Amino acid sequence: MNISIVGTGYVGLVTGICLAAKGHDVVCVDNVAEKVASINDGKSPIHERGLDELLQNVLNKRFRATTDLRKAILDSSVTFIAVGTPYAGDKMDSSYLKAAADEIGASLQESKQYHVVVVKSTVVPGTTKSIVQPALTSASGKSVGNDFGLAMNPEFLREGNAVDDFMDPDRIIIGANDSRVVSVLTELYDVFPSANIITTSIETAEMIKYASNSLLATLISFSNEIGNLSSAIGDIDVVDVMKGVHADRRISPRLPDGTTITPGITTYIEAGCGFGGSCFPKDVKALIAHGKALGEPMRLLSSVIAINEDQPARIIDILGRHFQTLEGARVAILGLAFKPETDDMRESPAIPVVRHLQRMGANIKTYDPIATTEAIKLFGHNNIEYCDSLTTAVAETDAIVLMTRWKEFMRLPELIDGRSPAPLVVDGRRMLSKHSVARYDGIGL
Ligand code: UDX
């Protein structure tokens, strides 16, 4: 199938390259010429495990990028819209979406064949029909249902795992209001023969994406609230509490042979220094704003955000329990991006922690295996040294703060073993055993 994709961010680029790897002919469109040039040179503008290799396999065979949206639309029969929908302070910003739909519509005016437009961007329920459909219809002068079809098909990829998530989808949601669109998209997704395809209305598809992200964010804030109370009570370790909670057979089913399955969801039912990234904070806030506008306040989700925004300060509180002043204290921050395997700093809990330490005059060293370039843009060079190895970062420090769960950080105990005086280890992810280092403290302890 000939497919065009508008927007080459995480969702658009991964979708495009993966669909090409699966045998479709794909053109990705972006209006930033440097991005297009880099993609056509075989270099992905985003860091994503396995993506460059896949790009080089398909480039100029079944995949390329362009700035020419009109030609891309006219040469394809299905167009995915994968532009950003940032949170604009009081609601979702749909301006990029509207602009993309206007341009696609203008190109469709010249098209002689039936075309399907698919919204892949995360959009609050109602948006596809209230913004995309009218923009397409008025710019093209054509009618939905007859000349072109419209669908909503959310993406569930996780940064750092995006290629694997796309290639082995847990679900494919096709939100469409007519059977012709459903059959085009079912054919397109035939390249994933064992996928669980769920067909819904357009609005339901839009809502599934928000409900999924909101549930995961809620589990994290719930765990953090329990962790914070555990700390306040004393003699409770949230890690032990959550171990007990995970053992519930409705969370971790027991097989007849006595073995227990530990589902991936349990990793979201753990306390830590808070969630970040390009999805959870923005999507939950957009849904809260949408609820407010509809007279349906999202009280639970408002608390999920409030708890999350306070959570990085817990790291500062812990440091405050151990140091009379942070001025001049030598502190290593391990992990800068919002999670491992990505260089994405958006809404990373490390940001408020590093900024506070800079204000307090601490001598900061940082180490993140891939996010340093992004971090320098945010923090500059004020009181901060960016190290290129874990060993250099932890040397000659008074405190070491773990902010993300990079596997490499599991080596920390052996690296500081026997050091005198022992540095304080503040475990923001509760990833180390509390007995593995001489001085340990952490969230929910
Ligand atoms: C998320 C959803 O998982 C994905 O389905 C959706 O398409 C986009 O939003 P992403 O933001 O890439 O993906 O990352 P995710 O791995 O879910 O992490 C989000 C936050 O949850 C991070 O701050 C991370 O630290 C935290 N997290 C993640 C956990 O607390 N535990 C985990 O096991 C994974």
Residues whose N, C-alpha, C, O or C-beta is under 5 A from the ligand:
A	BS01	UDX	E155 F156 L157 R158 E159 I220 T267 Y268 G274 F275 G276 G277 S278 C279 F280 F338 K339
